[in-house]
Every structure is written in structure tokens, then in C-alpha cells.
Amino acid sequence: MTEQNAFLTYMAPETARAVAGWVRYLSSEKRLADKTLEAYQRDIRQFFQFLTGHLGAPVTIGAIGELRPADVRGFLATRRRAGTGSRSLARQLAALRSFASYCDRRGIVSTSVFTAISTPKQGKSLPRALSVSDAANLLDTATALNEESWIGLRDKAVLTLLYGCGLRIGEALGLNRGQAPLVGKSMRIRGKGGRERIVPVLPAVTDAVDCYIAACPYHLATEEPLFRGAKGGPLQPAIVQKAVRHLRSALGLDDTATPHALRHSFATHLLGKGGDLRTIQELLGHASLSTTQTYTHIDAQRLLDVYRDAHPRATSSQIVKG
């Protein structure tokens, strides 16, 4: 039995139609990223699987309307016992609320049970940036750990795009040959939710990509993927992640040195040099400034320097006189 057919065994036909409509809505109107859409579908499948066992029958639309807060809490408790963390539980509850809201707006069924449940509390965790020297060493060493020089140049080109342009790994690997960065030009990047942004290109980024293109043994047609795997197919994120694991082991870096950490380092280093938070938000492609604020940080010394330079009463003598 396929996963999709197994999913259908947890739902009555009218529920399955509602879920299908909701998924289409999330994809076409809300334009959720593919990974988010997959996670939401997995979340609601797990919920209906729980309810089928809890209620003793596939979930009907009527059953959804009769749910009690205890039913939802029971599901969340089951997921937590299975090892699901608070962040994932919060996302699962958000998926269920989204489905309930969709059904309510379309007159399918109305329930407020999901909004009656508090979102699981979660500690704030900030991604860690590499130091400027560690980021530079990571890029420079990429060409030294591969027997085939073109693969080392490829890895360096990808990592330079993450650090030099603040791209997500999926955005970098999604580029085709015709989108290769050019000196003095900007790149138009389509990110999460289909949002587009313009990213300036540094000469170092162009140089790294040009060196890879010149060395790549495969023909790179304009509309075909820019980055290739060893056998010529599209380069997969797992290969880049594996390369970074080898690099950080060779350099003695922490496990937090990941491809995503290079994107975070791009933002943090810009902010540390006085970059404007709103501009960094646009460069990263974040929908809200609050995301950028939790994604970047300035060390205590930097904050103190800004305070001393900017505040009219920052010096000790002024403070005493006041």
C-alpha cells in the first residue's frame, strides 16, 4: 500500500476532498515552499492517523466539528512521547489551524478547537555564524580536499554563493547555466514562497563560479543546472553538506559549521560592519523583519561600540555631569 493510499484510509471521502482542496490552496494561493507543504501534509496525516485510532473509524467532516481540546492535546502528547520537539509541535498545530480555517471559510465545517490550544513553548535558538577567518578558510580549503580538481572548484563556487550572496543551498543549486553570476551584475533569486529578490554579486563570487565552469567536464547548456554531480546529474544538497562535513573536520571547526551557517555568516558579518537590518532582510529574502532579527546577532562589544558612538550621553563624564 502506498503512503498516499494509507493516508486515505484515515479519512472519509468528504474529508479527503477537503484535504485535497486545502493542499491546492496552500500551493497555488498561499504559495508555500515545497518543504513546508510536505511538512503540513505529513502533520495532518499524523493527526488523522491518531484520530482514526482514537475514534475507532476514519475521520469524517462531522467528527472534526465535534473535536474537543482534549482530543488535540492527546495528539500533541502522543507526538511529544514519540520524540517530537516543541518547534515541530508548534508547526503541527499551525498546520491543523490552517486546515480548520480553510474549512471554516468555505463552509465545510466550523471548529475553534485548535485555537483553544496554546502553542507549545519553545526556547529561542540562534544559528551560529562562522568567524570571518573560519569562513575564508572553509572556502579556500574546498579546492584542496578533492582528487578531481573540478569538484573542488565546484564546491568552492557553491559555498562562495552561500557566503558571498547569502543564498540558501536550494537557491544556489537551483541556478541554471544562464543565471551564472556576472561581474557588475545582480542576480534575481526566487526564494521561499516564490518571493523574488535582487542580490548584488561580488567579483569573488563571479571568479569562483567562472573557475568552476571552465573546469567542469560536462556541457552546461543555458537552461540546464549550473552545478553538476560527479556523474553529470544535478548536484544534490546532501553532497554539498557532506563536503562541508569533511571541510570542518579538516579545519577543526564545530559541527555548527554547515552550509546554512555560511548564509547566516553573510548576514552577521554585514550587520557587524554596520549594515542596515532592513537591507539585510531584503538580501536574505525574509518576509518579515522579525525573522532577520532572530537570524542575526551582534556581539556585546559591537553593541557597546555603537552605543558609545551614537548616544549623546555615552561618555562617563557626561553621565556624571547629568
N, C-alpha and C positions, 0 to 999 in steps of 0.2 A: 504494500500500500504506500503510495507516495505521500509526502508530507502534506501536500495540498488536500488530498483526499482524507487524510487523517484529521486535518483541520475541520473539514466539513462534517465529520461525524460528531463534532461537539456542538453543532448548530442546527436548528430547524431551518427549512428553506427560506423563510422570510427573514431570518436573522442573517443568513448567508448573503442574501441580496442587499441588506442594509450595510453589511461589512464591505462588500464589493463596491458599493456606491461611495462609501466613506474613503476607501483607498483611492478611488479615482479622483475624488475631491482633493485629497491631500497631495496627489501627484500633479494634477492639472491646474487647480486653482491656488492651493497653498504653495505649490512648487517646492515641497520638502526635498531635501537631499536624499539620494538613493539609500544611503546607510541609515538615515533617520526613518525613512519609510519602512525599510526592512525591520528595524527595531520595533516600530509601532505595531507592525503586523505580528511580530513574534510576541509582543506583550499581550495583545488581545487574544492571540491563540492560547497562550498560557492561562489567561483568565477564564476563557470559555472551557478549557480542559478542566480547570479546577471546579468550575460551576457544574459541569456535567457530572463529576463525581459527587459534588456536594448536594446537588438536587436530584441526582439519580436519573437524569434524562438530558438529551440535547437541549441547548438553551433556546427558548422561544423569545419572541419580542415581548410577550406578556410577562415572562419571568424577569426580564431586565427591568421592566417598570415596577416590579414588586420587590426588588432587591432592598435589603436593609444594610445599614452601615456595618453591622456585624459580619455580613457576608463578605464585604470588601476587605474588612480588617482581617478576616480569616485567610483570604487570598494573600494579602501582604505578609502576614505572619508565616504562611507556608513558604513563600518565596525567600523570606529572610532566613528561615531554617535551612533552606537549600543553599545558602551562602551568598545570596544577592545583597549587594551593598546599598547604602542609603541613596546614593546618586541614581542607581538603576531603578530602585523602587520609586523614586520621585518621577522618573521618566515613565514608568509603567502607569502610575496614577495619572500623569499628564495625557498619556495615550487614551486611557479609559474616559477621561473627562472630554477629550476631543471627540471621541465616538458618541458619547452621550449628547454633547452639544449639537453634533451633526444630526442625530436622530430627532432631537427636540425641534430644531429649526425646520425640519422637513415633515414634521407631524407624524413621524414613525412611532415614537414612544417618548414619554417625558419622565425623567427621573432626576432628582437632585442628590442622590445618594453619594455620588463621587465627590461633589463639592462639600459634603458634610464631613469628609475625611481630611485631616490635616496632612499636609505634605511632610514626609519623613525628613527630620532634620539631618543636615549633612555639614560636616566641617569644611571650611574653605581651604582648598589646596591650590597653591600657586605653582605653575610649571617653573622649572628652574632653567635659567639661562646659562650658557657657557660663558666663560670669560672671553675677552677679545682674543687673547693669545691662544686659548684652547680651540676656539672656533677656527682660527687661522691654521693651527697645526692639523686639525681634522681635515681641512680642505687640502692642505699641501701634502699630507701623507696618503691621501686617497690614491694617488698615482703610483705609489711605491709598493702596494700590497698585492698586486695582481701580476701574474706571469704574462698575461696578454695586456700590452700597454694600452690598447684602445678601450678596454674595460675600465682600467684605472682612470683614464681621461673621461670616460662616460660618467663614472661615479662622481668624480670631482665636478663635472658640469652640473649634474643633478643637485648635489649638495650646495654648490655655489648659487644656484637659483633659489634654494630654500633660504640661505643666509643673506644673499645679496638682494633678493627681491621680496622676501617674506612670503613665498608661496607655500601652500600646503603640498604635501608629497603627491597627492592625487592631481593637483593642478599642474605641477611640473611634468608628471608622467603623461598627462592628458594633452600636452602640446604636440602639434604636428610639425613637420619639417618647415612648412610655410610660416609658422609662428616663431621660429627661432629668433632670439633677441638680436637686434641690430644696434650698432654704435649710434648714439644720439637719438635713438627712437624709444618709444614707450611700448609696453605690451598691454593688450586688452585681455584681461583674465576673467573667465566666467567661474565664479566660486559657488559656495553653498547657496541653495535656494534659487539658483540661476542669476544671482546678482553679479553684475559686471563691474569691474574697476580697472582704472588705468594705473599701471605700475611702471615707474621710471627704471631704466636699465643702466647699470654701471658698466664702464669699459671692462672691468674684471670679469663680469658675468658673460659679456659677449666673447671675450677671449677664451674663456673656459669652454663655452659651447662650440666655438669655431674649431678649437683644437680637437674636440671630440668628433665633430662632423668630418674633419679632414682625415681622422684615423679610422673611422667606422668602416668595417669591411662590407657593409650592406648598403645597397642603393636606397637612398632616403627620398622617396617621391614627396612632392609638395603636400599632399593631403594625407600622407601616411604618418604613423607615430614617429616623433623625433628620436626618442630613446628606445634602443633595442636590447633584448636579452642576448645571451651568448649564442643562441641558435637563430637569431634574427627576428623572433617574435616581439611583441610589445613588452617593454620592461615592466615587471611587476613590483609593487611596493615591497613585498617580502624580500626581494633580492637586495633592494636598497637598505632595508632595515638590517639584513644580515651583514652587509658590507660595513655599516656603521658599528655593529657589534664588534667586528674584527678590528676596526679602527680604534675604538675606545679601549679595547683590550691591549692593543699595541702601545697606546699612548698613556695607559694607566688612568683613564677617565672613569668617572662614576657611571652607574647604569642609567642615570638621568640624561646622559648624552645620547640623544635619539635624533632621528630626522626632524621630528616636531620641535625639539629643543633648538634647532637652528633657526626655525621660523620665530620662535619666542626670543631668541638671542637678537635677531634682526630688530624686533620691536624694542626690546630692553635697551640695546645699545644706542638706538636712535633717541629714545627717551632720556637716557643718561647723558647724552650730549646736547640736551636742550630741545629735542624735537617736540612738536606740539601734539598733544594727545589726540585731538580731532583728526589731524593729518595722518597720524599713525593708524587710527581707526579706519580711515579710507584706504590706506595702503594694505592693511590686513584683510579688508573686506568684511569687517564685522558689522552686523546690522544695528547694534546698539553700543553706545559708549561704555556701558557697564561691563560688557564682555571684554573690551580692551582694558578697562581698569583692573580687572582681575587677572588679565593675561600678562600685564607688565608690572614691573616694580622698580623703584629707585632705592638704592641703599641709604642707610641713615646719614652717611657723610654727604651724599648728594643733596638730600633734603636740607641739611644744615647749611650747605653752601648756598643753596637757593634762598633760604631764609635770610642769611647774612647779607646777600647781595641785593635782595629785593625789599626787605622790610625796613621802613623808615626808622624804627626804634630797635634795630638789631644789635647795635654795639653795647657793650657793658656800660660805657659811660653815659649813653643816652638812657639806658634803663635805670641807672642810679639817679640821674637827674629827674627822671619822670616821677 
